[in-house]
Each structure stands twice: as C-alpha cells, then as structure tokens.
Amino acid sequence: MAPVNLPDRVVLIVEDAESCATTLEIALLAIPHIHVRVAPTARQALEILAIAGAGICALVTDLHLPLMDGFELIERLRSDSRTARLPIVVISGDQRPQNTGAALPFGSQRLLRQTLFARQVRQKVEQLLDANTTSQFP
C-alpha cells in the first residue's frame, strides 16, 4: 500500500510567553505534516485567522493574554460560523478552578495546565486532528 500524502496543516499557538510558545512549537512540529504559526496576542490570532482562514486546522491558546484574554478569543471564535468548529486546546497556568474550568463551556476541547509537558499538548492536538481528518473548517 502506498503511503498517504496528507496536505500540510497549520496549528496556531496563541501564547504571549515566548519560551512557552517555543516549547509548544517544537512539540507540535513532531506531528507529521504540521506547520505552526505563533501569535503573542488574541488580536493577532484573529488577524491570522481572518487571512489564513481554512489553513488553520487547530488552535492552542493560553487564557491569560494581553489586551484580549483567551476567554474572549474563544467566545469570538465560537460565535463566528467560519471558526465555530475549529478544534481548540486551552492551556493555562491558572490553578483557580473558577478560571480553569470556565473555558470549557466556551467550546474548547481540553484544558491543560502549562506545567504539563508539551508532549501532552502535542498528543491532544494529534487526537483532535485525527478525529477531524474528514472535516473541513471554513
């Protein structure tokens, strides 16, 4: 059987801490056929999504971001028909249950604490991508 050539997919990381973004980027690049884009703010992420559109196949976001937090970012993505079904993985260093659990009702796929290994984020993104291989996100 010939190998399947999958098109390259792009995961958008929204993280203002450069060291965390770099660690996540390295981990995600271990997924075959994945490219990574990084946005340090939610506003930049929305601009990238407006331009890149369907090229983004998943989003990994921190909750605590400058100017616009991850909660508002997720709410905006879920209210837009073009990104309503985009897989989202939330990461947060926040240990307060009222904040860490609050992202899930906004439609995020999984909440991971930043203290977890980047490998776990990569594994969750891989699971989401495998589950959505037949779906297209407009």
Secondary structure, 3 states (H helix, E strand, C coil): CCCCCCCCEEEEEECCCHHHHHHHHHHHCCCCCEEEEEECCHHHHHHHHHHHHHHEEEEEEECCCCCCCHHHHHHHHHHCCCCCCCCEEEEECCCCHHHHCCCHHHCCCEEEECCCCHHHHHHHHHHHHHHCCCCCCC
